[in-house]
Amino acid sequence: MKIHFLSNSLKTNSGFSIVTKNLAQELKRLGHTVTMSGLQTAIVPEYTYGIECLPLATHTSEVEQFKNNLMQVDPDVVFYIGEMYTDVQELTKVFPKIIVYTPIEGVGIPDYVVQSLNRIVHNGGRVVAQCAYGFNEMLKADVQSVGYIYHGYNENIFKSLSTSELTIRYCFYSTEMGKESLDPRKLSQHGCYKCNIPPAEQMFCPNFKDELISICKYKDNKWTEICDLPIYKLKEEFNNKFVFLFVGQNHLLRKKINRLLMAFSLLLESKQMKDRIHLHLHCQPQSPTGIKDLPELCNRLKIQDNISFSYGTWRSSGWSENALSILYNLSDTHVSSTSSEGFGLTHLESMACGIPQIAPNCTSLTELIGNNDTKNNDNRGLLAKISDFDMITDSTIRELVDISNLSILMKEMYTNKDMRKKCSENCLDFVEPHTWNAIVKKWNKLITEMK
């Protein structure tokens, strides 16, 4: 079958592009003809993981250009991955066989989204939720979803690493991001697209390049940016402390990083803890859509000596998956204070590395992490109480984590080694059926039924 994706450009660092990239590649391996239109794709060539990508950045509107792309590739099915917009509904008028895979964030679904989803179903399309929570919210709103399918993860990259593997040097050009970052013609000239050299031997290649990252930490009484730090040296930055890790965008509406920092500050009221724990945030310290200056907030809370940030040297906060797996493995607990999640890909990826979780008891996180039921003893972490909520402009509700309870759970995870060990084992058991290779079989069944 011919399948055409509409989603974020594969060059962007977003959950939508990650999901699209992996599903497109897996469906192609199953023998389908796969193409896509990337919402941020320019006319200039870019590395697209072997997926033909048609541009949308032209003189006409994105909707009109997408219609032209459909005429060019003549697909059997269109697969839309992203937030729900009215424009997506309009596309079903010209191409009814469309699958919409959209997140439901918060409590309730905006009326315009409900109307758009139902119109898609009415026109012959299919609506798929990203988790059980999202599916249940759709049912409450009388949206005729066919069910839910989880995101997946790459089991060859996101896995528990040994101590020696955390500091092994690998060639940046052997990673997918490394392939994106330079002119494909130059990389192919010295065989980097076909490089199968074992990581331990890559450094002897004349074209070897370490993956470089940037971190920001409080040093010599000021916030200091350290650029071009080789990833294999990251372990040294944590000084053998217990590491709480947050991975996500500095996005104020949803991530609520300020509440995490406040919970962490309560932990540091004990002087002994200051020498034992560290909070690392893999996000931009400054953001126009989030907290404008996270380092300044750390200063106000007097926790700056126990905080650090990391982000990529090439694009926003993006690292290769190889580097991100190392970061997960260097942490002791993955923690979030988010007010809502459509799915929570970083939770799945970090669980695949055997990392216990702490998160608010809301949206998809309850099903991903467990429900704090100690009788079953299969939780992947701890869920913090909800103490309040925000009603945002689209009339949906975002739940706010209880800062004091979050701090208590962070301390419990730190002090209870046996619990961490059990949670780690449960994480590995939970993620086993959710590899991209397994997930794509569910999608393939749905897609072939639409032919």
Salt bridges, closest charged atoms under 4 A:
GLU26 OE2 - ARG29 NH1 2.95
GLU64 OE2 - LYS67 NZ 3.51
ASP74 OD2 - LYS2 NZ 3.86
GLU90 OE1 - LYS93 NZ 3.16
GLU105 OE1 - ARG254 NE 3.61
GLU105 OE1 - ARG398 NH2 3.80
GLU137 OE2 - LYS140 NZ 3.20
GLU176 OE1 - LYS21 NZ 2.99
GLU180 OE1 - ARG315 NH1 3.38
ASP183 OD2 - ARG185 NH2 2.91
ASP210 OD2 - ARG169 NH2 2.59
GLU237 OE1 - LYS217 NZ 2.68
GLU296 OE2 - ARG300 NE 3.54
GLU321 OE2 - LYS21 NZ 3.67
GLU341 OE1 - ARG254 NH1 3.14
GLU341 OE2 - LYS255 NZ 2.67
ASP390 OD2 - LYS256 NZ 3.29
GLU425 OE2 - LYS421 NZ 2.74
GLU449 OE2 - LYS445 NZ 2.75
